[in-house]
């Protein structure tokens, strides 16, 4: 029976990194002769197989997500992954004391990525609450009130929205019939459902305009949109 020495830990590290194969005759003989190495390799092999399975599942999920629009908060998940990848590995990963620090950090990053990706995907596709359907032109949820049709002035723009909006974007265009032409005014991050043009804004407006409003959430995602036309009465 061989003596378990420092070189055995190096062999274990080479097995974990894939540099050596446990099926090779030399490795098989060494594992058969060294009980501590054999027991440790059996335990670590199970951990590696679970990590590889998690990695394969993560790659499959990421491939699926390439066709899906980005979700709010992805940058926070990426930051969490980077932070966890720099932390020390748990006690189980430290059982092989002579595995270099880079290998241990790689294992932890691998596990952290699989766990967080799984949590995020589960929340996104399995347990997420139904997302309200977006409403667009002619929406009953977002109603443009004034100015609409023939009006005496453009001194006040007003709309209503019965959904949850963090801000609104207002755009005013030159009218080409009932369709928008050149953009004349754009006001972003409006908090109220009214907007009063300043004198310089009124000076930009022709007699006929098309205007639209977008309702946005915390992540600047459009929840609803509406458009109307108006003309100054002669």
N, C-alpha and C positions, 0 to 999 in steps of 0.2 A: 504494500500500500504506500503511495507517495505521500510526502509531507506537504501540507498546504502552506505554500510560501507566497511572497509578494508577486512572483511571476504568474501565479494563478489568477490573481486579481486582474493583471494585465490581459490575460487570456479571456477572462470574463468580459472585460471592456471591449475587446476585439469582437467577441461574439455579439454583444449588444449593438455595436456600431455596424455590424454586417461585414466586417473585414474578414471574418472567418466563419465557417459553416460547421454547425454542430455535427453534421453528418459526415464530415471528413474523418477518415480513419484515425488520424492523430488526435483530433478533438474527442472523438468517441472513446478512444482508449483512455485519454486523460480524465474524462468525466466518469468513466467506469471505475478508475482507480482512486479518484479523490472524492470522498463522500461529501465534504463541505461544499466543494464546487458544484457537485451534482445537485445537491439540495438547493443551493442558491440559484443555479441556472434554471431549475424547474420553476421556482417562484418567480424569477424575473421574466422568464419566457412567457408566462401567463400574462404578466403586466404588459409586455411588449405586444402580444397578440391583441389585447384589448385596445391599446393605443393605436395599433395599425387599423383595427376595425373602425375605431372612432374617426381616424383620419380619412378612411375611405368613404364613410358616411358623410363627413364634412365636405369632401371634394364633390360628392354627388349633389349635396344641397347647394353648394356654391355654384355649380354648373347650372342648376335649375334657376337660381336667383339672378343669373346674368340677364335673363329675359324679363326680370321684374324691376320696376322702378325703385329707386333708392328709398329707404324708409327713414323717417325722421329719427335722429339720434344715433346714426351709424358711426359718426365720428367719435362719440363717447365710448362705444363698444371697442373701436380700434384702439383708443387710448388705454382702455382697461386691459386689453390683450398685451399691449406693449409693457404696461406696468407689471402685470403678473409674470411676464416672461423674464423679468429681471430679478424676481424674488428667488430666495433659496428654495430648493425642492423639499417636499415633505419627507418624513422619516423613512417611509418605505423606499423612496428613491435614493436615500443616503446609505442604504444597506451595503452597497458596493463602494467602499471608501476610496478606492483608488481610481475610480472612473473620473476622467478629467472634468473640470467644471463646465466646459463647453457642452459635453455630452449630457450632463444633468440638466443644464439650462434648456437644451433642445427638447429633452423629454417633457419638462414642465410646460414649455411653450406649446408643445404639441397637445398636451392634455388640456391646458387652459383654453386653447383655441377650440378644441372639440366640445368642451363643456359649454362655453359661452355661445358658440355658434348654435349648439343644440337648443339652448334656452331661448335664444333670439328667434330661431326658426319656429320653435314650438309656439312662442307667443304670437308670432306673425301669421302662422298658417293654421294652427290648431285651436287655440283658445282665445284668439282675439275677438273682441266684440265686433258686430257688424258695422262696417263703415257706412255712414250715410251716403246715399247716392248723390253725386254732384248734380246741380241743376244749372242750366245755362240760359240762353235767351228765352224770354217769355216766362221765366220761372215765377211760380206763385210764392216762393219763399223770399226771393229778392225782387222787390217791386220798385221801379223808378217812378217817382211821383211828380216831380217838377224840375225843369220845364218839359212839357210834353205837348206836342201839337202847336197850335198858334198861341203865342204868349205875348205879353206886353214888354217883358224884359227877361234878361238872363241873370238877374241879380241874386238868385238863390237856387241852388241845386239841392234836391231832397230825394231820399229814397228810404225804404224800410226793408228790414231783413229779420226773419223770425228764427234764424239759426244762431249758432255761436261763432262770432267773428272777432278776431283780435284787432284787425285793421281793415281799411278799405283803400282801393286804388280807383281814382277817378280819371278818366281820359275824355277829352273833348276834341272832336274832329270837324273839319270842314265837311259839309254835306255834299254828297254826290247822289242826288235823289234821296233814297232812304238808307243808302250805304255810306260808310265812313270814307272820307278822302284823306287829306293831309292832317296829321296830328298837330293840334294847336296848343293843347294844355295837358299836362299829366301831373296829378297830385297823388303821392303815395303816403302810406301809413296814416291815413285819416282815421281818427278815433270816433268821430261822430257821424251820424247819417245825414248830415247837411254840410254844405260848403258854400261860402259866400265869396265870389270872385272880387279881387282887388281891382282898382281902376285900370291898372296896366293889363290885367287879365281880360277885362271886358273889352279893352281896346283891340285885342287880338281876334275877337269873335265876329264872324260875318253874320248875315241875317238868318242863315239856316245852318244848323249844326246837327251832328250826331254825337251822342255822349253815352258812355258806358261805365259801369261800376263793377268791380270784383270784390267779393268778400273773401278774406284770407284768414287762415288759422295761425297758431303760434309759429309754425315753420314756414310761413309764407306760401302755403299751398292754397290754391284757389278752391273755395268751397261752393261758390255760386257766382253767376255773372248775369248781367242784364244790360240791354241796350235800348235806347229810345232816340227819337229825332224831335227837333223843335224848330220853330221859325218865328221870327218877330212879325207880329201882325202889322199890316201896312196902314 
